[in-house]
Amino acid sequence: MTREGFNKMSEEYTKMKTVELRECLQNLADARDKGDLSENAEYEAAKQALDNLNNKLSKVNSLLANAQIVEGVVDDGTVQLLTWVKVKNLKNNSEIEYKIVPEHEISLKEGKISQLSPIGKALIGNKVGDKVNINIPAGLLELEIINVRCR
């Protein structure tokens, strides 16, 4: 996990533990005050939301506790974790740039893909000029690496 990803996940955990947990508990208390719990759908929904939040808190807490922070990249010209790679689609000549990140930091909006994704796996270890073929649900994707950078 990157330092940025760790910090972001820590902030999310704090928000869940304070704001969201308080809201869930308040919703549960409000629903409980409405009477007979055996036929109270609002109570069941609030209880389920609290269970879901507790499960999520547990998972995130475990991820944070066991996280190994990856600080840097060896700039050897190959695609690796934390590098940016610009590729050209050989079928339509479009270009796109991705940052290869750990799976918990994926953000397509920011161009971040997991090293475990089909594209990430295929790109890892390659360098500028290499061509890779990737089987994706839409068919065969043919990419050429045109740039690799660390920042």
C-alpha positions in Angstrom: 0.0 0.0 0.0 1.3 3.5 -0.7 1.6 6.1 2.0 -1.1 8.1 0.1 -3.4 5.1 0.1 -2.7 4.4 3.8 -3.5 7.9 4.8 -6.7 8.0 2.7 -7.9 4.7 4.2 -7.1 5.9 7.7 -9.2 9.0 7.1 -12.1 6.9 5.8 -11.7 4.6 8.9 -11.9 7.6 11.2 -14.9 9.0 9.4 -16.7 5.6 9.6 -15.8 5.2 13.3 -17.0 8.6 14.3 -19.6 10.1 11.9 -21.1 7.0 10.3 -21.2 4.9 13.4 -22.9 7.6 15.4 -25.5 8.0 12.6 -26.1 4.2 12.5 -26.6 4.1 16.3 -28.9 7.0 16.2 -31.0 5.5 13.4 -31.2 2.2 15.4 -32.3 4.1 18.5 -34.9 6.1 16.6 -36.3 2.9 15.0 -36.4 1.1 18.4 -38.4 3.9 19.9 -41.2 3.3 17.3 -42.6 0.3 19.1 -43.0 -3.4 18.4 -39.6 -4.6 17.1 -41.0 -7.8 15.6 -42.7 -6.0 12.8 -40.5 -2.9 12.5 -38.8 -2.9 9.1 -37.0 0.3 9.9 -35.4 -1.3 13.0 -34.3 -4.3 10.9 -32.8 -2.0 8.2 -31.0 0.1 10.8 -29.7 -3.1 12.5 -28.5 -4.4 9.1 -26.8 -1.1 8.3 -25.0 -1.2 11.7 -23.8 -4.8 11.1 -22.6 -3.8 7.6 -20.7 -0.8 9.0 -19.1 -3.0 11.7 -18.0 -5.5 9.2 -16.5 -2.8 7.0 -14.7 -1.2 10.0 -13.3 -4.6 10.9 -11.9 -5.2 7.4 -10.4 -1.7 7.1 -8.9 -2.0 10.6 -7.3 -5.3 9.6 -6.0 -3.8 6.4 -4.5 -0.8 8.2 -3.0 -3.0 10.9 -1.3 -5.3 8.4 -0.4 -2.7 5.8 3.1 -2.6 4.3 3.9 0.8 3.0 5.6 0.9 -0.4 7.6 4.1 -0.5 9.6 4.2 -3.8 10.2 2.7 -7.2 13.5 1.5 -8.7 13.6 3.5 -11.9 14.9 0.8 -14.3 12.5 1.7 -17.2 10.1 -1.2 -16.5 6.5 -1.1 -15.6 6.1 -1.9 -11.9 4.0 -1.0 -8.9 3.7 2.8 -8.5 4.9 3.7 -12.0 2.9 5.6 -14.6 2.7 3.8 -18.0 1.4 5.4 -21.2 0.0 2.9 -23.7 -1.3 3.0 -27.2 -4.2 0.9 -28.3 -3.0 -0.7 -31.5 -6.5 -1.2 -32.9 -7.7 2.4 -32.7 -4.5 4.3 -32.0 -5.9 5.9 -28.8 -3.5 6.6 -25.9 -4.1 6.4 -22.2 -1.9 6.6 -19.1 -2.3 4.4 -16.1 -0.7 4.4 -12.7 -0.1 0.8 -11.4 -1.2 0.7 -7.7 -2.1 -1.8 -5.0 -5.7 -3.2 -5.4 -7.1 -1.1 -2.5 -6.1 2.1 -4.3 -7.9 1.7 -7.6 -9.4 4.8 -9.1 -10.3 4.8 -12.7 -11.2 8.5 -12.5 -7.6 9.1 -11.5 -6.2 6.6 -14.0 -5.1 4.2 -11.2 -5.4 0.5 -12.0 -4.4 -2.5 -9.9 -1.3 -4.6 -10.5 -3.7 -7.6 -10.2 -6.1 -6.4 -13.0 -5.7 -8.1 -16.4 -4.1 -4.9 -17.9 -1.9 -4.3 -14.8 -0.7 -7.9 -14.8 0.1 -7.8 -18.5 2.0 -4.5 -18.3 4.2 -5.3 -15.2 7.8 -6.1 -16.2 7.6 -4.6 -19.7 9.3 -1.5 -21.0 8.9 1.2 -23.7 8.4 -0.4 -27.1 7.0 -3.7 -25.8 3.7 -4.8 -27.1 1.3 -6.8 -25.0 -1.9 -8.7 -25.8 -4.5 -8.9 -23.1 -7.6 -11.1 -23.1 -10.5 -9.0 -21.8 -14.2 -9.6 -21.9 -14.6 -7.5 -25.0 -11.9 -9.5 -26.8 -8.2 -9.2 -27.4 -6.7 -5.8 -26.4 -3.4 -5.0 -28.1 -1.3 -2.3 -26.4 2.1 -0.8 -27.0 4.0 0.8 -24.2 5.1 4.3 -25.2 6.2 5.8 -21.9 7.1 4.7 -18.4 7.7 7.2 -15.6 8.0 7.2 -11.9 6.3 10.5 -11.2 
